[in-house]
Amino acid sequence: KQPRRPDPEPAIPPEVEAEIVREIQNRHYRDWLDEPVPALRDHTPREAATSKTLRPLLRNLLCEFENATARARLRGQRAYDTSWLWDELGLTPPRRARRMPARPVRP
């Protein structure tokens, strides 16, 4: 049995890779704002933000993005922060639930 060879150095340094990925994600979400989205009944997020009937769908979608980000971070994975989309669309994000302190257990 031959000894295991060390893993080769990555072709792109991790910090450079992270910056490239971040730029791609920034471009994707900037473009997403002006593209029809099936979950928004084929309206753009900007259109949905101004529609009384579509705004709740958009808010739910943005919450899903934030939940996916939170789950990725909990798993220790790189996660893109989509929270800026709320401001870009002129929406107020939902209030974050505050954790209540644990109650003492009564005997």
MOPAC internal coordinates of N, CA, C and O (Angstrom, degrees):
PM7 1SCF
backbone

  N    0.0000 0     0.00 0     0.00 0    0    0    0
  C    1.4516 1     0.00 0     0.00 0    1    0    0
  C    1.5200 1   108.55 1     0.00 0    2    1    0
  O    1.2310 1   121.19 1   -51.24 1    3    2    1
  N    1.3137 1   115.32 1   128.76 1    3    2    1
  C    1.4621 1   119.89 1  -179.05 1    5    3    2
  C    1.5198 1   110.58 1   -83.80 1    6    5    3
  O    1.2310 1   120.89 1   -32.83 1    7    6    5
  N    1.3309 1   115.91 1   147.17 1    7    6    5
  C    1.4792 1   117.77 1   177.67 1    9    7    6
  C    1.5341 1   109.85 1   -65.16 1   10    9    7
  O    1.2310 1   122.36 1   -32.83 1   11   10    9
  N    1.2972 1   113.09 1   147.17 1   11   10    9
  C    1.4787 1   119.59 1  -179.77 1   13   11   10
  C    1.5137 1   109.81 1   -69.05 1   14   13   11
  O    1.2310 1   121.41 1   -46.77 1   15   14   13
  N    1.3283 1   114.91 1   133.23 1   15   14   13
  C    1.4593 1   119.84 1   177.61 1   17   15   14
  C    1.5280 1   109.36 1   -80.03 1   18   17   15
  O    1.2310 1   120.72 1   -34.38 1   19   18   17
  N    1.3224 1   116.23 1   145.62 1   19   18   17
  C    1.4725 1   117.47 1   176.82 1   21   19   18
  C    1.5280 1   109.59 1   -66.57 1   22   21   19
  O    1.2310 1   121.28 1   -29.58 1   23   22   21
  N    1.3398 1   115.15 1   150.42 1   23   22   21
  C    1.4612 1   120.35 1   178.20 1   25   23   22
  C    1.5234 1   109.29 1   -60.75 1   26   25   23
  O    1.2310 1   120.42 1   -41.69 1   27   26   25
  N    1.3272 1   116.80 1   138.31 1   27   26   25
  C    1.4641 1   118.64 1   178.46 1   29   27   26
  C    1.5248 1   110.84 1   -67.49 1   30   29   27
  O    1.2310 1   121.47 1   -24.81 1   31   30   29
  N    1.3097 1   114.80 1   155.19 1   31   30   29
  C    1.4668 1   120.00 1   176.91 1   33   31   30
  C    1.5249 1   108.69 1   -62.66 1   34   33   31
  O    1.2310 1   119.79 1   -39.89 1   35   34   33
  N    1.3299 1   118.00 1   140.11 1   35   34   33
  C    1.4681 1   118.84 1   177.85 1   37   35   34
  C    1.5301 1   110.03 1   -63.28 1   38   37   35
  O    1.2310 1   120.97 1   -32.71 1   39   38   37
  N    1.3309 1   115.75 1   147.29 1   39   38   37
  C    1.4600 1   120.91 1  -179.83 1   41   39   38
  C    1.5258 1   111.21 1   -65.43 1   42   41   39
  O    1.2310 1   120.69 1   148.22 1   43   42   41
  N    1.3323 1   116.29 1   -31.78 1   43   42   41
  C    1.4675 1   121.65 1   179.54 1   45   43   42
  C    1.5245 1   107.52 1  -119.56 1   46   45   43
  O    1.2310 1   119.87 1   -52.13 1   47   46   45
  N    1.3174 1   117.86 1   127.87 1   47   46   45
  C    1.4737 1   118.96 1   177.30 1   49   47   46
  C    1.5284 1   110.57 1   -58.02 1   50   49   47
  O    1.2310 1   119.89 1   -36.09 1   51   50   49
  N    1.3294 1   117.82 1   143.91 1   51   50   49
  C    1.4740 1   121.26 1  -176.54 1   53   51   50
  C    1.5228 1   114.27 1   -54.35 1   54   53   51
  O    1.2310 1   119.77 1   141.01 1   55   54   53
  N    1.3357 1   118.05 1   -38.99 1   55   54   53
  C    1.4681 1   119.25 1  -178.77 1   57   55   54
  C    1.5288 1   111.06 1   -69.00 1   58   57   55
  O    1.2310 1   120.16 1   147.54 1   59   58   57
  N    1.3291 1   117.30 1   -32.46 1   59   58   57
  C    1.4700 1   120.81 1   176.86 1   61   59   58
  C    1.5265 1   109.07 1   -71.74 1   62   61   59
  O    1.2310 1   120.60 1   137.58 1   63   62   61
  N    1.3238 1   116.47 1   -42.42 1   63   62   61
  C    1.4674 1   120.49 1   177.52 1   65   63   62
  C    1.5288 1   110.62 1   -59.37 1   66   65   63
  O    1.2310 1   120.19 1   135.67 1   67   66   65
  N    1.3247 1   117.24 1   -44.33 1   67   66   65
  C    1.4733 1   121.30 1   179.87 1   69   67   66
  C    1.5217 1   110.90 1   -60.58 1   70   69   67
  O    1.2310 1   120.07 1   139.28 1   71   70   69
  N    1.3337 1   117.47 1   -40.72 1   71   70   69
  C    1.4638 1   120.85 1   179.20 1   73   71   70
  C    1.5270 1   111.14 1   -66.84 1   74   73   71
  O    1.2310 1   120.02 1   139.85 1   75   74   73
  N    1.3177 1   117.56 1   -40.15 1   75   74   73
  C    1.4658 1   121.51 1   178.16 1   77   75   74
  C    1.5243 1   109.91 1   -62.97 1   78   77   75
  O    1.2310 1   120.39 1   133.46 1   79   78   77
  N    1.3192 1   116.86 1   -46.54 1   79   78   77
  C    1.4674 1   121.25 1   179.64 1   81   79   78
  C    1.5201 1   110.55 1   -61.71 1   82   81   79
  O    1.2310 1   120.42 1   136.95 1   83   82   81
  N    1.3195 1   116.81 1   -43.05 1   83   82   81
  C    1.4703 1   121.02 1   179.83 1   85   83   82
  C    1.5348 1   110.60 1   -61.45 1   86   85   83
  O    1.2310 1   120.08 1   138.03 1   87   86   85
  N    1.3217 1   117.45 1   -41.97 1   87   86   85
  C    1.4702 1   120.77 1   178.90 1   89   87   86
  C    1.5323 1   111.24 1   -64.83 1   90   89   87
  O    1.2310 1   120.42 1   139.47 1   91   90   89
  N    1.3223 1   116.80 1   -40.53 1   91   90   89
  C    1.4683 1   120.60 1   177.81 1   93   91   90
  C    1.5277 1   109.96 1   -63.75 1   94   93   91
  O    1.2310 1   120.52 1   136.01 1   95   94   93
  N    1.3291 1   116.62 1   -43.99 1   95   94   93
  C    1.4655 1   120.29 1   179.17 1   97   95   94
  C    1.5285 1   111.10 1   -65.43 1   98   97   95
  O    1.2310 1   119.83 1   139.05 1   99   98   97
  N    1.3227 1   117.92 1   -40.95 1   99   98   97
  C    1.4697 1   120.37 1   176.82 1  101   99   98
  C    1.5234 1   110.26 1   -57.97 1  102  101   99
  O    1.2310 1   120.44 1   132.99 1  103  102  101
  N    1.3209 1   116.77 1   -47.01 1  103  102  101
  C    1.4632 1   120.95 1  -179.82 1  105  103  102
  C    1.5242 1   110.41 1   -62.93 1  106  105  103
  O    1.2310 1   120.63 1   137.02 1  107  106  105
  N    1.3388 1   116.40 1   -42.98 1  107  106  105
  C    1.4687 1   120.17 1  -179.81 1  109  107  106
  C    1.5377 1   111.12 1   -58.38 1  110  109  107
  O    1.2310 1   120.08 1   130.05 1  111  110  109
  N    1.3240 1   117.45 1   -49.95 1  111  110  109
  C    1.4662 1   119.99 1  -176.80 1  113  111  110
  C    1.5202 1   112.34 1   -72.20 1  114  113  111
  O    1.2310 1   119.41 1   147.94 1  115  114  113
  N    1.3235 1   118.73 1   -32.06 1  115  114  113
  C    1.4776 1   120.51 1   173.96 1  117  115  114
  C    1.5276 1   109.50 1   -62.43 1  118  117  115
  O    1.2310 1   120.30 1   135.03 1  119  118  117
  N    1.3434 1   117.02 1   -44.97 1  119  118  117
  C    1.4672 1   121.26 1   178.09 1  121  119  118
  C    1.5328 1   110.90 1   -66.35 1  122  121  119
  O    1.2310 1   120.54 1   141.00 1  123  122  121
  N    1.3400 1   116.58 1   -39.00 1  123  122  121
  C    1.4696 1   122.72 1  -177.47 1  125  123  122
  C    1.5243 1   111.12 1   -56.36 1  126  125  123
  O    1.2310 1   120.52 1   144.66 1  127  126  125
  N    1.3231 1   116.62 1   -35.34 1  127  126  125
  C    1.4670 1   120.82 1  -178.40 1  129  127  126
  C    1.5285 1   113.14 1   -57.12 1  130  129  127
  O    1.2310 1   120.56 1   152.63 1  131  130  129
  N    1.3316 1   116.54 1   -27.37 1  131  130  129
  C    1.4651 1   120.88 1  -174.60 1  133  131  130
  C    1.5243 1   113.33 1  -116.55 1  134  133  131
  O    1.2310 1   120.21 1  -162.98 1  135  134  133
  N    1.3295 1   117.20 1    17.02 1  135  134  133
  C    1.4628 1   121.59 1   178.63 1  137  135  134
  C    1.5259 1   109.67 1  -111.40 1  138  137  135
  O    1.2310 1   119.84 1   -37.31 1  139  138  137
  N    1.3400 1   117.91 1   142.69 1  139  138  137
  C    1.4673 1   119.75 1   175.68 1  141  139  138
  C    1.5372 1   110.52 1   -61.03 1  142  141  139
  O    1.2310 1   121.20 1   -42.83 1  143  142  141
  N    1.3159 1   115.31 1   137.17 1  143  142  141
  C    1.4663 1   121.89 1  -177.72 1  145  143  142
  C    1.5287 1   108.04 1  -120.72 1  146  145  143
  O    1.2310 1   119.66 1   -57.36 1  147  146  145
  N    1.3381 1   118.26 1   122.64 1  147  146  145
  C    1.4672 1   119.88 1  -179.51 1  149  147  146
  C    1.5329 1   113.47 1   -54.23 1  150  149  147
  O    1.2310 1   119.89 1   142.24 1  151  150  149
  N    1.3253 1   117.81 1   -37.76 1  151  150  149
  C    1.4686 1   120.85 1   179.94 1  153  151  150
  C    1.5251 1   112.17 1   -66.03 1  154  153  151
  O    1.2310 1   120.76 1   164.76 1  155  154  153
  N    1.3347 1   116.16 1   -15.24 1  155  154  153
  C    1.4691 1   121.47 1   178.38 1  157  155  154
  C    1.5252 1   110.33 1  -109.28 1  158  157  155
  O    1.2310 1   121.38 1  -150.25 1  159  158  157
  N    1.3356 1   114.97 1    29.75 1  159  158  157
  C    1.4719 1   122.24 1   179.82 1  161  159  158
  C    1.5353 1   111.13 1    56.14 1  162  161  159
  O    1.2310 1   122.19 1  -138.99 1  163  162  161
  N    1.3364 1   113.41 1    41.01 1  163  162  161
  C    1.4734 1   122.52 1   177.77 1  165  163  162
  C    1.5232 1   114.09 1    63.63 1  166  165  163
  O    1.2310 1   120.55 1  -154.00 1  167  166  165
  N    1.3243 1   116.55 1    26.00 1  167  166  165
  C    1.4608 1   121.23 1   171.61 1  169  167  166
  C    1.5248 1   107.42 1  -101.93 1  170  169  167
  O    1.2310 1   120.78 1   -19.63 1  171  170  169
  N    1.3161 1   116.11 1   160.37 1  171  170  169
  C    1.4605 1   119.62 1   176.20 1  173  171  170
  C    1.5337 1   108.47 1   -79.26 1  174  173  171
  O    1.2310 1   120.30 1   -22.00 1  175  174  173
  N    1.3231 1   117.03 1   158.00 1  175  174  173
  C    1.4622 1   118.77 1   174.60 1  177  175  174
  C    1.5331 1   112.81 1   -57.66 1  178  177  175
  O    1.2310 1   119.96 1   143.14 1  179  178  177
  N    1.3203 1   117.69 1   -36.86 1  179  178  177
  C    1.4799 1   119.28 1   178.08 1  181  179  178
  C    1.5262 1   110.65 1   -63.76 1  182  181  179
  O    1.2310 1   119.88 1   139.59 1  183  182  181
  N    1.3335 1   117.83 1   -40.41 1  183  182  181
  C    1.4586 1   120.97 1   177.52 1  185  183  182
  C    1.5258 1   110.38 1   -66.17 1  186  185  183
  O    1.2310 1   120.75 1   136.79 1  187  186  185
  N    1.3306 1   116.17 1   -43.21 1  187  186  185
  C    1.4649 1   120.66 1  -178.45 1  189  187  186
  C    1.5282 1   111.32 1   -63.06 1  190  189  187
  O    1.2310 1   120.62 1   146.36 1  191  190  189
  N    1.3237 1   116.43 1   -33.64 1  191  190  189
  C    1.4697 1   120.10 1  -179.19 1  193  191  190
  C    1.5236 1   111.94 1   -63.54 1  194  193  191
  O    1.2310 1   120.14 1   154.69 1  195  194  193
  N    1.3270 1   117.34 1   -25.31 1  195  194  193
  C    1.4676 1   120.65 1  -178.50 1  197  195  194
  C    1.5202 1   112.95 1   -98.98 1  198  197  195
  O    1.2310 1   120.50 1  -178.13 1  199  198  197
  N    1.3297 1   116.65 1     1.87 1  199  198  197
  C    1.4642 1   121.25 1  -176.81 1  201  199  198
  C    1.5233 1   110.81 1  -106.41 1  202  201  199
  O    1.2310 1   121.07 1   -54.93 1  203  202  201
  N    1.3206 1   115.56 1   125.07 1  203  202  201
  C    1.4691 1   120.54 1   179.79 1  205  203  202
  C    1.5329 1   111.36 1   -59.25 1  206  205  203
  O    1.2310 1   120.20 1   143.27 1  207  206  205
  N    1.3330 1   117.22 1   -36.73 1  207  206  205
  C    1.4710 1   119.96 1  -177.12 1  209  207  206
  C    1.5219 1   112.86 1   -83.02 1  210  209  207
  O    1.2310 1   119.71 1   151.63 1  211  210  209
  N    1.3326 1   118.16 1   -28.37 1  211  210  209
  C    1.4709 1   120.66 1  -178.01 1  213  211  210
  C    1.5320 1   113.17 1   -92.93 1  214  213  211
  O    1.2310 1   120.44 1   158.62 1  215  214  213
  N    1.3179 1   116.76 1   -21.38 1  215  214  213
  C    1.4688 1   120.33 1  -177.36 1  217  215  214
  C    1.5288 1   112.81 1   -55.54 1  218  217  215
  O    1.2310 1   118.60 1   137.58 1  219  218  217
  N    1.3474 1   120.27 1   -42.42 1  219  218  217
  C    1.4675 1   118.66 1   177.91 1  221  219  218
  C    1.5433 1   112.78 1   -61.52 1  222  221  219
  O    1.2310 1   120.44 1   144.02 1  223  222  221
  N    1.3241 1   116.77 1   -35.98 1  223  222  221
  C    1.4719 1   119.51 1   177.06 1  225  223  222
  C    1.5236 1   110.49 1   -64.43 1  226  225  223
  O    1.2310 1   120.63 1   137.97 1  227  226  225
  N    1.3167 1   116.40 1   -42.03 1  227  226  225
  C    1.4568 1   121.41 1   178.52 1  229  227  226
  C    1.5217 1   110.86 1   -64.05 1  230  229  227
  O    1.2310 1   120.62 1   135.38 1  231  230  229
  N    1.3205 1   116.43 1   -44.62 1  231  230  229
  C    1.4690 1   120.09 1   178.98 1  233  231  230
  C    1.5355 1   110.46 1   -59.56 1  234  233  231
  O    1.2310 1   120.58 1   137.68 1  235  234  233
  N    1.3367 1   116.49 1   -42.32 1  235  234  233
  C    1.4701 1   119.79 1   178.39 1  237  235  234
  C    1.5231 1   111.14 1   -63.12 1  238  237  235
  O    1.2310 1   120.53 1   139.31 1  239  238  237
  N    1.3109 1   116.60 1   -40.69 1  239  238  237
  C    1.4571 1   121.10 1   179.73 1  241  239  238
  C    1.5302 1   111.07 1   -64.47 1  242  241  239
  O    1.2310 1   120.38 1   136.19 1  243  242  241
  N    1.3204 1   116.88 1   -43.81 1  243  242  241
  C    1.4630 1   120.54 1   177.96 1  245  243  242
  C    1.5282 1   111.44 1   -63.73 1  246  245  243
  O    1.2310 1   120.58 1   142.78 1  247  246  245
  N    1.3298 1   116.50 1   -37.22 1  247  246  245
  C    1.4684 1   120.15 1   176.30 1  249  247  246
  C    1.5216 1   110.67 1   -64.65 1  250  249  247
  O    1.2310 1   120.32 1   141.38 1  251  250  249
  N    1.3319 1   116.99 1   -38.62 1  251  250  249
  C    1.4677 1   120.49 1   176.73 1  253  251  250
  C    1.5286 1   110.56 1   -61.73 1  254  253  251
  O    1.2310 1   120.31 1   138.79 1  255  254  253
  N    1.3390 1   117.02 1   -41.21 1  255  254  253
  C    1.4651 1   120.17 1   177.24 1  257  255  254
  C    1.5256 1   110.32 1   -59.53 1  258  257  255
  O    1.2310 1   120.76 1   133.22 1  259  258  257
  N    1.3239 1   116.15 1   -46.78 1  259  258  257
  C    1.4636 1   119.72 1  -178.38 1  261  259  258
  C    1.5250 1   111.76 1   -65.73 1  262  261  259
  O    1.2310 1   120.37 1   142.59 1  263  262  261
  N    1.3334 1   116.90 1   -37.41 1  263  262  261
  C    1.4604 1   119.71 1   177.51 1  265  263  262
  C    1.5257 1   111.08 1   -65.23 1  266  265  263
  O    1.2310 1   120.25 1   140.34 1  267  266  265
  N    1.3293 1   117.13 1   -39.66 1  267  266  265
  C    1.4699 1   120.81 1   177.86 1  269  267  266
  C    1.5288 1   110.18 1   -63.48 1  270  269  267
  O    1.2310 1   120.62 1   140.55 1  271  270  269
  N    1.3300 1   116.41 1   -39.45 1  271  270  269
  C    1.4580 1   120.99 1   177.32 1  273  271  270
  C    1.5299 1   110.46 1   -62.26 1  274  273  271
  O    1.2310 1   120.76 1   134.10 1  275  274  273
  N    1.3148 1   116.16 1   -45.90 1  275  274  273
  C    1.4655 1   120.84 1  -179.46 1  277  275  274
  C    1.5354 1   111.00 1   -63.01 1  278  277  275
  O    1.2310 1   120.39 1   137.70 1  279  278  277
  N    1.3281 1   116.85 1   -42.30 1  279  278  277
  C    1.4716 1   119.77 1   178.86 1  281  279  278
  C    1.5277 1   111.45 1   -63.83 1  282  281  279
  O    1.2310 1   120.28 1   138.64 1  283  282  281
  N    1.3241 1   117.08 1   -41.36 1  283  282  281
  C    1.4681 1   120.58 1   179.17 1  285  283  282
  C    1.5259 1   110.26 1   -62.07 1  286  285  283
  O    1.2310 1   120.68 1   136.98 1  287  286  285
  N    1.3244 1   116.31 1   -43.02 1  287  286  285
  C    1.4734 1   119.59 1   179.65 1  289  287  286
  C    1.5251 1   111.47 1   -64.51 1  290  289  287
  O    1.2310 1   120.38 1   141.68 1  291  290  289
  N    1.3248 1   116.87 1   -38.32 1  291  290  289
  C    1.4664 1   119.95 1   178.13 1  293  291  290
  C    1.5243 1   111.44 1   -63.53 1  294  293  291
  O    1.2310 1   120.64 1   149.26 1  295  294  293
  N    1.3351 1   116.38 1   -30.74 1  295  294  293
  C    1.4705 1   120.82 1   177.99 1  297  295  294
  C    1.5237 1   111.67 1   -84.43 1  298  297  295
  O    1.2310 1   120.37 1  -179.60 1  299  298  297
  N    1.3256 1   116.90 1     0.40 1  299  298  297
  C    1.4545 1   120.80 1   179.83 1  301  299  298
  C    1.5214 1   113.41 1    77.90 1  302  301  299
  O    1.2310 1   120.61 1  -159.90 1  303  302  301
  N    1.3262 1   116.45 1    20.10 1  303  302  301
  C    1.4587 1   120.75 1  -179.47 1  305  303  302
  C    1.5223 1   110.52 1   -96.63 1  306  305  303
  O    1.2310 1   121.49 1   -21.88 1  307  306  305
  N    1.3143 1   114.75 1   158.12 1  307  306  305
  C    1.4574 1   120.59 1   174.73 1  309  307  306
  C    1.5263 1   107.88 1   -65.07 1  310  309  307
  O    1.2310 1   120.14 1   -43.64 1  311  310  309
  N    1.3120 1   117.35 1   136.36 1  311  310  309
  C    1.4672 1   120.62 1  -177.13 1  313  311  310
  C    1.5237 1   109.30 1  -136.10 1  314  313  311
  O    1.2310 1   121.32 1   -40.69 1  315  314  313
  N    1.3142 1   115.09 1   139.31 1  315  314  313
  C    1.4631 1   120.97 1   178.44 1  317  315  314
  C    1.5233 1   108.91 1   -89.47 1  318  317  315
  O    1.2310 1   120.56 1   -49.19 1  319  318  317
  N    1.3114 1   116.53 1   130.81 1  319  318  317
  C    1.4588 1   122.26 1  -179.08 1  321  319  318
  C    1.5288 1   109.84 1   -85.81 1  322  321  319
  O    1.2310 1   120.74 1   -71.56 1  323  322  321
  N    1.3252 1   116.20 1   108.44 1  323  322  321
  C    1.4616 1   121.24 1  -178.76 1  325  323  322
  C    1.5326 1   112.45 1   -95.23 1  326  325  323
  O    1.2310 1   119.90 1  -171.66 1  327  326  325
  N    1.3073 1   117.79 1     8.34 1  327  326  325
  C    1.4688 1   120.34 1  -174.99 1  329  327  326
  C    1.5352 1   112.44 1   -61.63 1  330  329  327
  O    1.2310 1   119.13 1   155.24 1  331  330  329
  N    1.3160 1   119.27 1   -24.76 1  331  330  329
  C    1.4647 1   122.31 1   179.40 1  333  331  330
  C    1.5313 1   112.33 1   -64.93 1  334  333  331
  O    1.2310 1   120.61 1   159.74 1  335  334  333
  N    1.3463 1   116.43 1   -20.26 1  335  334  333
  C    1.4611 1   119.71 1  -179.34 1  337  335  334
  C    1.5269 1   111.88 1   -62.23 1  338  337  335
  O    1.2310 1   120.15 1   145.94 1  339  338  337
  N    1.3328 1   117.31 1   -34.06 1  339  338  337
  C    1.4667 1   120.83 1   179.44 1  341  339  338
  C    1.5261 1   109.76 1   -57.20 1  342  341  339
  O    1.2310 1   120.58 1   129.34 1  343  342  341
  N    1.3267 1   116.49 1   -50.66 1  343  342  341
  C    1.4687 1   120.38 1  -179.93 1  345  343  342
  C    1.5197 1   111.22 1   -64.66 1  346  345  343
  O    1.2310 1   120.66 1   136.78 1  347  346  345
  N    1.3097 1   116.34 1   -43.22 1  347  346  345
  C    1.4632 1   120.63 1  -178.93 1  349  347  346
  C    1.5248 1   111.18 1   -58.29 1  350  349  347
  O    1.2310 1   120.23 1   145.98 1  351  350  349
  N    1.3256 1   117.17 1   -34.02 1  351  350  349
  C    1.4621 1   122.42 1  -178.45 1  353  351  350
  C    1.5268 1   112.69 1   -93.65 1  354  353  351
  O    1.2310 1   120.31 1  -179.09 1  355  354  353
  N    1.3356 1   117.01 1     0.91 1  355  354  353
  C    1.4619 1   120.29 1   178.45 1  357  355  354
  C    1.5199 1   113.08 1    72.43 1  358  357  355
  O    1.2310 1   120.38 1  -152.31 1  359  358  357
  N    1.3286 1   116.89 1    27.69 1  359  358  357
  C    1.4650 1   121.27 1  -178.90 1  361  359  358
  C    1.5239 1   110.36 1  -110.93 1  362  361  359
  O    1.2310 1   121.46 1   -27.25 1  363  362  361
  N    1.2950 1   114.82 1   152.75 1  363  362  361
  C    1.4539 1   121.05 1   175.64 1  365  363  362
  C    1.5249 1   108.30 1   -96.35 1  366  365  363
  O    1.2310 1   120.40 1   -55.16 1  367  366  365
  N    1.3244 1   116.84 1   124.84 1  367  366  365
  C    1.4742 1   117.98 1   178.74 1  369  367  366
  C    1.5269 1   110.44 1   -66.00 1  370  369  367
  O    1.2310 1   120.60 1   -25.54 1  371  370  369
  N    1.3343 1   116.46 1   154.46 1  371  370  369
  C    1.4724 1   118.68 1   178.00 1  373  371  370
  C    1.5213 1   109.85 1   -65.21 1  374  373  371
  O    1.2310 1   121.56 1   -27.78 1  375  374  373
  N    1.2957 1   114.63 1   152.22 1  375  374  373
  C    1.4696 1   119.01 1   177.00 1  377  375  374
  C    1.5115 1   109.07 1   -65.20 1  378  377  375
  O    1.2310 1   121.23 1   -41.50 1  379  378  377
  N    1.2799 1   115.25 1   138.50 1  379  378  377
  C    1.4574 1   120.80 1   178.31 1  381  379  378
  C    1.5183 1   108.97 1   -76.56 1  382  381  379
  O    1.2310 1   121.04 1   -42.72 1  383  382  381
  N    1.3148 1   115.62 1   137.28 1  383  382  381
  C    1.4711 1   119.80 1   177.66 1  385  383  382
  C    1.5223 1   108.22 1   -68.36 1  386  385  383
  O    1.2310 1   121.29 1   -47.47 1  387  386  385
  N    1.2989 1   115.13 1   132.53 1  387  386  385
  C    1.4566 1   119.01 1   176.69 1  389  387  386
  C    1.5188 1   108.84 1   -89.31 1  390  389  387
  O    1.2310 1   121.56 1   -41.92 1  391  390  389
  N    1.3009 1   114.62 1   138.08 1  391  390  389
  C    1.4580 1   118.24 1   177.20 1  393  391  390
  C    1.5213 1   109.04 1   -74.73 1  394  393  391
  O    1.2310 1   121.86 1   -49.77 1  395  394  393
  N    1.2959 1   114.05 1   130.23 1  395  394  393
  C    1.4559 1   119.14 1   177.87 1  397  395  394
  C    1.5278 1   107.96 1   -84.02 1  398  397  395
  O    1.2310 1   120.26 1   -36.98 1  399  398  397
  N    1.3427 1   117.11 1   143.02 1  399  398  397
  C    1.4555 1   118.37 1   176.62 1  401  399  398
  C    1.5312 1   110.37 1   -63.20 1  402  401  399
  O    1.2310 1   121.69 1   -33.38 1  403  402  401
  N    1.3066 1   114.37 1   146.62 1  403  402  401
  C    1.4682 1   118.42 1   179.59 1  405  403  402
  C    1.5150 1   109.90 1   -63.02 1  406  405  403
  O    1.2310 1   121.11 1   -42.59 1  407  406  405
  N    1.3308 1   115.49 1   137.41 1  407  406  405
  C    1.4558 1   119.91 1   178.31 1  409  407  406
  C    1.5286 1   109.11 1   -84.95 1  410  409  407
  O    1.2310 1   120.84 1   -38.08 1  411  410  409
  N    1.3042 1   115.99 1   141.92 1  411  410  409
  C    1.4681 1   117.25 1   175.83 1  413  411  410
  C    1.5175 1   110.04 1   -65.37 1  414  413  411
  O    1.2310 1   120.87 1   -37.50 1  415  414  413
  N    1.2963 1   115.94 1   142.50 1  415  414  413
  C    1.4563 1   121.22 1   178.98 1  417  415  414
  C    1.5199 1   108.12 1   -80.29 1  418  417  415
  O    1.2310 1   121.10 1   -51.75 1  419  418  417
  N    1.3348 1   115.50 1   128.25 1  419  418  417
  C    1.4710 1   119.58 1   178.67 1  421  419  418
  C    1.5089 1   109.64 1   -82.04 1  422  421  419
  O    1.2310 1   121.26 1   -42.14 1  423  422  421
  N    1.3282 1   115.19 1   137.86 1  423  422  421
  C    1.4915 1   117.92 1   179.44 1  425  423  422
  C    1.5044 1   113.22 1   -68.62 1  426  425  423
  O    1.2310 1   120.10 1   180.00 1  427  426  425

